[in-house]
């Protein structure tokens, strides 16, 4: 800060945008996303959403089964990441 490295940051001098639920996690995730570094939890959430879209567009029962298998795996991984975050932050 003394060297002026933070002087020209986007939004400098303005309050933080509390978009989303306004929690510290949401703000932290947004800052990381803007820096191009998404946490694993967010990547998994996006993958679950994409897999859900694919499921709705599946042409037949066999394709649906394969998509559901992958969706279940992604959802399990997401649940593990969320539980790890909750335990880490004690909430």
SEZA-116029 format. One record per residue: z, y, x of N, C-alpha, C in turn; residue in three letters. Coordinates in nm, 3 decimals. Atoms other than C-alpha are relative to their C-alpha. Layout:
N
<r n_Z="Z" n_Y="Y" n_X="X" ca_Z="Z" ca_Y="Y" ca_X="X" c_Z="Z" c_Y="Y" c_X="X" res="ALA"/>
...
// end
This chain:
91
<r n_Z="0.000" n_Y="-0.118" n_X="0.084" ca_Z="0.000" ca_Y="0.000" ca_X="0.000" c_Z="0.000" c_Y="0.125" c_X="0.089" res="UNK"/>
<r n_Z="-0.007" n_Y="-0.115" n_X="-0.090" ca_Z="0.086" ca_Y="0.240" ca_X="0.284" c_Z="-0.134" c_Y="0.028" c_X="0.066" res="UNK"/>
<r n_Z="0.132" n_Y="-0.017" n_X="-0.063" ca_Z="-0.260" ca_Y="0.183" ca_X="0.431" c_Z="-0.107" c_Y="0.043" c_X="-0.101" res="UNK"/>
<r n_Z="0.094" n_Y="-0.045" n_X="0.103" ca_Z="-0.424" ca_Y="0.281" ca_X="0.101" c_Z="-0.094" c_Y="-0.107" c_X="-0.051" res="UNK"/>
<r n_Z="0.088" n_Y="0.109" n_X="0.041" ca_Z="-0.576" ca_Y="-0.062" ca_X="0.031" c_Z="-0.002" c_Y="-0.020" c_X="-0.152" res="UNK"/>
<r n_Z="-0.006" n_Y="0.016" n_X="0.144" ca_Z="-0.476" ca_Y="-0.044" ca_X="-0.335" c_Z="-0.049" c_Y="0.124" c_X="-0.075" res="UNK"/>
<r n_Z="0.035" n_Y="-0.127" n_X="0.062" ca_Z="-0.605" ca_Y="0.309" ca_X="-0.400" c_Z="-0.121" c_Y="-0.006" c_X="-0.093" res="UNK"/>
<r n_Z="0.125" n_Y="0.000" n_X="0.077" ca_Z="-0.949" ca_Y="0.223" ca_X="-0.540" c_Z="-0.016" c_Y="-0.122" c_X="-0.089" res="UNK"/>
<r n_Z="0.008" n_Y="0.116" n_X="0.086" ca_Z="-0.864" ca_Y="-0.074" ca_X="-0.757" c_Z="-0.039" c_Y="0.041" c_X="-0.142" res="UNK"/>
<r n_Z="0.040" n_Y="-0.023" n_X="0.139" ca_Z="-1.014" ca_Y="-0.100" ca_X="-1.105" c_Z="0.126" c_Y="0.020" c_X="-0.084" res="UNK"/>
<r n_Z="-0.113" n_Y="-0.026" n_X="0.088" ca_Z="-0.770" ca_Y="0.053" ca_X="-1.354" c_Z="0.121" c_Y="0.059" c_X="0.070" res="UNK"/>
<r n_Z="-0.114" n_Y="-0.056" n_X="-0.074" ca_Z="-0.552" ca_Y="0.212" ca_X="-1.087" c_Z="0.060" c_Y="0.119" c_X="-0.076" res="UNK"/>
<r n_Z="-0.070" n_Y="-0.108" n_X="0.067" ca_Z="-0.290" ca_Y="0.441" ca_X="-1.240" c_Z="0.006" c_Y="-0.012" c_X="-0.151" res="UNK"/>
<r n_Z="-0.001" n_Y="0.021" n_X="0.145" ca_Z="-0.344" ca_Y="0.302" ca_X="-1.589" c_Z="0.094" c_Y="-0.117" c_X="-0.032" res="UNK"/>
<r n_Z="-0.087" n_Y="0.113" n_X="0.036" ca_Z="-0.108" ca_Y="0.072" ca_X="-1.780" c_Z="-0.081" c_Y="-0.128" c_X="-0.010" res="UNK"/>
<r n_Z="0.068" n_Y="0.129" n_X="0.013" ca_Z="-0.190" ca_Y="-0.298" ca_X="-1.784" c_Z="-0.046" c_Y="-0.021" c_X="-0.142" res="UNK"/>
<r n_Z="0.051" n_Y="0.037" n_X="0.131" ca_Z="-0.408" ca_Y="-0.410" ca_X="-2.070" c_Z="0.074" c_Y="-0.125" c_X="-0.044" res="UNK"/>
<r n_Z="-0.078" n_Y="0.114" n_X="0.047" ca_Z="-0.186" ca_Y="-0.640" ca_X="-2.270" c_Z="-0.078" c_Y="-0.080" c_X="-0.104" res="UNK"/>
<r n_Z="0.081" n_Y="0.082" n_X="0.089" ca_Z="-0.474" ca_Y="-0.823" ca_X="-2.435" c_Z="0.056" c_Y="-0.140" c_X="-0.010" res="UNK"/>
<r n_Z="-0.055" n_Y="0.134" n_X="0.021" ca_Z="-0.400" ca_Y="-1.167" ca_X="-2.569" c_Z="0.138" c_Y="0.011" c_X="-0.060" res="UNK"/>
<r n_Z="-0.134" n_Y="-0.001" n_X="0.058" ca_Z="-0.038" ca_Y="-1.243" ca_X="-2.645" c_Z="0.095" c_Y="0.092" c_X="0.075" res="UNK"/>
<r n_Z="-0.083" n_Y="-0.096" n_X="-0.072" ca_Z="0.096" ca_Y="-0.994" ca_X="-2.388" c_Z="0.104" c_Y="-0.065" c_X="0.089" res="UNK"/>
<r n_Z="-0.098" n_Y="0.068" n_X="-0.085" ca_Z="0.299" ca_Y="-1.260" ca_X="-2.206" c_Z="-0.036" c_Y="0.018" c_X="0.146" res="UNK"/>
<r n_Z="0.025" n_Y="-0.010" n_X="-0.144" ca_Z="0.336" ca_Y="-1.254" ca_X="-1.831" c_Z="-0.106" c_Y="-0.101" c_X="0.043" res="UNK"/>
<r n_Z="0.102" n_Y="0.101" n_X="-0.031" ca_Z="0.129" ca_Y="-1.575" ca_X="-1.817" c_Z="-0.138" c_Y="0.050" c_X="-0.034" res="UNK"/>
<r n_Z="0.130" n_Y="-0.049" n_X="0.045" ca_Z="-0.155" ca_Y="-1.420" ca_X="-2.016" c_Z="-0.051" c_Y="0.111" c_X="0.092" res="UNK"/>
<r n_Z="0.039" n_Y="-0.110" n_X="-0.089" ca_Z="-0.157" ca_Y="-1.109" ca_X="-1.798" c_Z="-0.039" c_Y="-0.055" c_X="0.137" res="UNK"/>
<r n_Z="0.030" n_Y="0.061" n_X="-0.129" ca_Z="-0.146" ca_Y="-1.318" ca_X="-1.482" c_Z="-0.132" c_Y="-0.074" c_X="-0.002" res="UNK"/>
<r n_Z="0.126" n_Y="0.073" n_X="0.012" ca_Z="-0.429" ca_Y="-1.542" ca_X="-1.603" c_Z="-0.118" c_Y="0.096" c_X="-0.006" res="UNK"/>
<r n_Z="0.109" n_Y="-0.097" n_X="0.012" ca_Z="-0.640" ca_Y="-1.236" ca_X="-1.693" c_Z="-0.030" c_Y="0.062" c_X="0.136" res="UNK"/>
<r n_Z="0.019" n_Y="-0.059" n_X="-0.134" ca_Z="-0.586" ca_Y="-1.080" ca_X="-1.349" c_Z="-0.071" c_Y="-0.100" c_X="0.091" res="UNK"/>
<r n_Z="0.064" n_Y="0.102" n_X="-0.082" ca_Z="-0.679" ca_Y="-1.407" ca_X="-1.181" c_Z="-0.146" c_Y="-0.021" c_X="-0.041" res="UNK"/>
<r n_Z="0.137" n_Y="0.018" n_X="0.049" ca_Z="-0.988" ca_Y="-1.444" ca_X="-1.401" c_Z="-0.090" c_Y="0.113" c_X="0.047" res="UNK"/>
<r n_Z="0.079" n_Y="-0.114" n_X="-0.045" ca_Z="-1.104" ca_Y="-1.094" ca_X="-1.313" c_Z="-0.030" c_Y="-0.009" c_X="0.150" res="UNK"/>
<r n_Z="0.021" n_Y="0.018" n_X="-0.143" ca_Z="-1.066" ca_Y="-1.188" ca_X="-0.946" c_Z="-0.085" c_Y="-0.123" c_X="0.030" res="UNK"/>
<r n_Z="0.084" n_Y="0.117" n_X="-0.020" ca_Z="-1.274" ca_Y="-1.502" ca_X="-1.002" c_Z="0.077" c_Y="-0.125" c_X="0.039" res="UNK"/>
<r n_Z="-0.084" n_Y="0.115" n_X="-0.036" ca_Z="-0.984" ca_Y="-1.744" ca_X="-0.951" c_Z="0.074" c_Y="-0.049" c_X="-0.123" res="UNK"/>
<r n_Z="-0.063" n_Y="0.051" n_X="0.121" ca_Z="-0.911" ca_Y="-1.929" ca_X="-1.273" c_Z="0.099" c_Y="-0.112" c_X="0.033" res="UNK"/>
<r n_Z="-0.093" n_Y="0.111" n_X="-0.017" ca_Z="-0.603" ca_Y="-2.150" ca_X="-1.285" c_Z="-0.057" c_Y="-0.127" c_X="-0.062" res="UNK"/>
<r n_Z="0.049" n_Y="0.130" n_X="0.050" ca_Z="-0.664" ca_Y="-2.520" ca_X="-1.348" c_Z="0.019" c_Y="-0.011" c_X="-0.152" res="UNK"/>
<r n_Z="-0.028" n_Y="0.007" n_X="0.144" ca_Z="-0.507" ca_Y="-2.485" ca_X="-1.694" c_Z="-0.110" c_Y="0.069" c_X="-0.082" res="UNK"/>
<r n_Z="0.105" n_Y="-0.073" n_X="0.071" ca_Z="-0.767" ca_Y="-2.229" ca_X="-1.802" c_Z="-0.133" c_Y="-0.074" c_X="0.010" res="UNK"/>
<r n_Z="0.123" n_Y="0.077" n_X="-0.015" ca_Z="-1.054" ca_Y="-2.433" ca_X="-1.659" c_Z="0.000" c_Y="-0.120" c_X="-0.095" res="UNK"/>
<r n_Z="-0.010" n_Y="0.116" n_X="0.089" ca_Z="-0.930" ca_Y="-2.735" ca_X="-1.853" c_Z="-0.013" c_Y="0.042" c_X="-0.147" res="UNK"/>
<r n_Z="0.010" n_Y="-0.049" n_X="0.138" ca_Z="-0.892" ca_Y="-2.532" ca_X="-2.173" c_Z="-0.146" c_Y="0.028" c_X="-0.036" res="UNK"/>
<r n_Z="0.142" n_Y="-0.027" n_X="0.024" ca_Z="-1.253" ca_Y="-2.417" ca_X="-2.140" c_Z="-0.079" c_Y="-0.129" c_X="-0.011" res="UNK"/>
<r n_Z="0.068" n_Y="0.128" n_X="0.004" ca_Z="-1.367" ca_Y="-2.773" ca_X="-2.072" c_Z="0.027" c_Y="-0.071" c_X="-0.134" res="UNK"/>
<r n_Z="-0.033" n_Y="0.060" n_X="0.131" ca_Z="-1.184" ca_Y="-2.895" ca_X="-2.387" c_Z="-0.081" c_Y="0.067" c_X="-0.110" res="UNK"/>
<r n_Z="0.079" n_Y="-0.071" n_X="0.100" ca_Z="-1.354" ca_Y="-2.625" ca_X="-2.594" c_Z="-0.146" c_Y="-0.041" c_X="0.005" res="UNK"/>
<r n_Z="0.140" n_Y="0.040" n_X="-0.015" ca_Z="-1.695" ca_Y="-2.717" ca_X="-2.453" c_Z="-0.021" c_Y="-0.144" c_X="-0.049" res="UNK"/>
<r n_Z="0.012" n_Y="0.139" n_X="0.042" ca_Z="-1.636" ca_Y="-3.088" ca_X="-2.509" c_Z="0.010" c_Y="-0.012" c_X="-0.152" res="UNK"/>
<r n_Z="-0.011" n_Y="0.000" n_X="0.146" ca_Z="-1.533" ca_Y="-3.015" ca_X="-2.869" c_Z="-0.132" c_Y="0.042" c_X="-0.063" res="UNK"/>
<r n_Z="0.133" n_Y="-0.041" n_X="0.049" ca_Z="-1.864" ca_Y="-2.832" ca_X="-2.923" c_Z="-0.100" c_Y="-0.114" c_X="0.012" res="UNK"/>
<r n_Z="0.090" n_Y="0.113" n_X="-0.022" ca_Z="-2.048" ca_Y="-3.129" ca_X="-2.776" c_Z="0.027" c_Y="-0.109" c_X="-0.102" res="UNK"/>
<r n_Z="-0.036" n_Y="0.101" n_X="0.099" ca_Z="-1.858" ca_Y="-3.362" ca_X="-3.008" c_Z="-0.061" c_Y="0.031" c_X="-0.136" res="UNK"/>
<r n_Z="0.054" n_Y="-0.039" n_X="0.130" ca_Z="-1.967" ca_Y="-3.167" ca_X="-3.314" c_Z="-0.152" c_Y="-0.016" c_X="-0.006" res="UNK"/>
<r n_Z="0.146" n_Y="0.013" n_X="-0.004" ca_Z="-2.329" ca_Y="-3.193" ca_X="-3.199" c_Z="-0.046" c_Y="-0.141" c_X="0.036" res="UNK"/>
<r n_Z="0.036" n_Y="0.137" n_X="-0.039" ca_Z="-2.319" ca_Y="-3.564" ca_X="-3.108" c_Z="-0.090" c_Y="-0.063" c_X="-0.107" res="UNK"/>
<r n_Z="0.100" n_Y="0.051" n_X="0.096" ca_Z="-2.619" ca_Y="-3.738" ca_X="-3.268" c_Z="0.038" c_Y="-0.130" c_X="-0.069" res="UNK"/>
<r n_Z="-0.033" n_Y="0.129" n_X="0.061" ca_Z="-2.469" ca_Y="-4.081" ca_X="-3.334" c_Z="0.141" c_Y="-0.043" c_X="0.037" res="UNK"/>
<r n_Z="-0.138" n_Y="0.049" n_X="-0.018" ca_Z="-2.149" ca_Y="-4.285" ca_X="-3.337" c_Z="0.029" c_Y="-0.037" c_X="0.145" res="UNK"/>
<r n_Z="-0.021" n_Y="0.040" n_X="-0.141" ca_Z="-2.194" ca_Y="-4.424" ca_X="-2.984" c_Z="0.019" c_Y="0.122" c_X="0.089" res="UNK"/>
<r n_Z="-0.014" n_Y="-0.124" n_X="-0.077" ca_Z="-2.244" ca_Y="-4.077" ca_X="-2.836" c_Z="0.132" c_Y="0.067" c_X="-0.031" res="UNK"/>
<r n_Z="-0.126" n_Y="-0.061" n_X="0.043" ca_Z="-1.947" ca_Y="-3.952" ca_X="-3.036" c_Z="0.119" c_Y="-0.068" c_X="0.069" res="UNK"/>
<r n_Z="-0.108" n_Y="0.074" n_X="-0.066" ca_Z="-1.726" ca_Y="-4.227" ca_X="-2.889" c_Z="0.015" c_Y="0.041" c_X="0.146" res="UNK"/>
<r n_Z="-0.002" n_Y="-0.039" n_X="-0.142" ca_Z="-1.822" ca_Y="-4.134" ca_X="-2.533" c_Z="0.057" c_Y="0.141" c_X="0.017" res="UNK"/>
<r n_Z="-0.047" n_Y="-0.138" n_X="-0.006" ca_Z="-1.760" ca_Y="-3.764" ca_X="-2.597" c_Z="0.150" c_Y="0.005" c_X="-0.032" res="UNK"/>
<r n_Z="-0.142" n_Y="0.001" n_X="0.037" ca_Z="-1.425" ca_Y="-3.838" ca_X="-2.765" c_Z="0.086" c_Y="-0.054" c_X="0.114" res="UNK"/>
<r n_Z="-0.072" n_Y="0.055" n_X="-0.114" ca_Z="-1.319" ca_Y="-4.046" ca_X="-2.464" c_Z="0.022" c_Y="0.107" c_X="0.107" res="UNK"/>
<r n_Z="-0.012" n_Y="-0.107" n_X="-0.100" ca_Z="-1.391" ca_Y="-3.758" ca_X="-2.227" c_Z="0.090" c_Y="0.112" c_X="-0.051" res="UNK"/>
<r n_Z="-0.084" n_Y="-0.104" n_X="0.059" ca_Z="-1.228" ca_Y="-3.510" ca_X="-2.466" c_Z="0.147" c_Y="-0.038" c_X="0.007" res="UNK"/>
<r n_Z="-0.139" n_Y="0.045" n_X="-0.008" ca_Z="-0.910" ca_Y="-3.719" ca_X="-2.479" c_Z="0.054" c_Y="0.011" c_X="0.142" res="UNK"/>
<r n_Z="-0.041" n_Y="-0.011" n_X="-0.139" ca_Z="-0.899" ca_Y="-3.731" ca_X="-2.099" c_Z="0.027" c_Y="0.146" c_X="0.038" res="UNK"/>
<r n_Z="-0.017" n_Y="-0.142" n_X="-0.030" ca_Z="-0.945" ca_Y="-3.354" ca_X="-2.071" c_Z="0.125" c_Y="0.056" c_X="-0.068" res="UNK"/>
<r n_Z="-0.117" n_Y="-0.049" n_X="0.073" ca_Z="-0.680" ca_Y="-3.289" ca_X="-2.337" c_Z="0.129" c_Y="-0.048" c_X="0.066" res="UNK"/>
<r n_Z="-0.117" n_Y="0.053" n_X="-0.070" ca_Z="-0.433" ca_Y="-3.514" ca_X="-2.155" c_Z="0.026" c_Y="0.079" c_X="0.128" res="UNK"/>
<r n_Z="-0.015" n_Y="-0.079" n_X="-0.124" ca_Z="-0.496" ca_Y="-3.330" ca_X="-1.827" c_Z="0.050" c_Y="0.141" c_X="-0.030" res="UNK"/>
<r n_Z="-0.045" n_Y="-0.134" n_X="0.040" ca_Z="-0.453" ca_Y="-2.996" ca_X="-2.004" c_Z="0.148" c_Y="-0.003" c_X="-0.038" res="UNK"/>
<r n_Z="-0.141" n_Y="0.012" n_X="0.039" ca_Z="-0.125" ca_Y="-3.111" ca_X="-2.158" c_Z="0.091" c_Y="-0.014" c_X="0.122" res="UNK"/>
<r n_Z="-0.078" n_Y="0.017" n_X="-0.123" ca_Z="-0.001" ca_Y="-3.218" ca_X="-1.813" c_Z="0.014" c_Y="0.133" c_X="0.073" res="UNK"/>
<r n_Z="-0.004" n_Y="-0.131" n_X="-0.066" ca_Z="-0.092" ca_Y="-2.879" ca_X="-1.663" c_Z="0.094" c_Y="0.095" c_X="-0.073" res="UNK"/>
<r n_Z="-0.086" n_Y="-0.090" n_X="0.078" ca_Z="0.080" ca_Y="-2.693" ca_X="-1.947" c_Z="0.147" c_Y="-0.038" c_X="0.014" res="UNK"/>
<r n_Z="-0.139" n_Y="0.045" n_X="-0.016" ca_Z="0.394" ca_Y="-2.904" ca_X="-1.917" c_Z="0.052" c_Y="0.036" c_X="0.139" res="UNK"/>
<r n_Z="-0.040" n_Y="-0.037" n_X="-0.136" ca_Z="0.402" ca_Y="-2.847" ca_X="-1.541" c_Z="0.032" c_Y="0.149" c_X="0.008" res="UNK"/>
<r n_Z="-0.026" n_Y="-0.144" n_X="-0.001" ca_Z="0.378" ca_Y="-2.470" ca_X="-1.597" c_Z="0.130" c_Y="0.032" c_X="-0.072" res="UNK"/>
<r n_Z="-0.124" n_Y="-0.024" n_X="0.076" ca_Z="0.653" ca_Y="-2.477" ca_X="-1.859" c_Z="0.123" c_Y="-0.040" c_X="0.083" res="UNK"/>
<r n_Z="-0.113" n_Y="0.043" n_X="-0.083" ca_Z="0.882" ca_Y="-2.673" ca_X="-1.626" c_Z="0.021" c_Y="0.093" c_X="0.118" res="UNK"/>
<r n_Z="-0.012" n_Y="-0.090" n_X="-0.115" ca_Z="0.805" ca_Y="-2.445" ca_X="-1.334" c_Z="0.067" c_Y="0.132" c_X="-0.039" res="UNK"/>
<r n_Z="-0.056" n_Y="-0.128" n_X="0.044" ca_Z="0.887" ca_Y="-2.130" ca_X="-1.531" c_Z="0.127" c_Y="-0.017" c_X="-0.083" res="UNK"/>
<r n_Z="-0.123" n_Y="0.025" n_X="0.073" ca_Z="1.173" ca_Y="-2.296" ca_X="-1.719" c_Z="-0.002" c_Y="0.044" c_X="-0.143" res="UNK"/>
<r n_Z="0.009" n_Y="-0.042" n_X="0.141" ca_Z="1.041" ca_Y="-2.205" ca_X="-2.063" c_Z="-0.041" c_Y="-0.113" c_X="-0.088" res="UNK"/>
// end
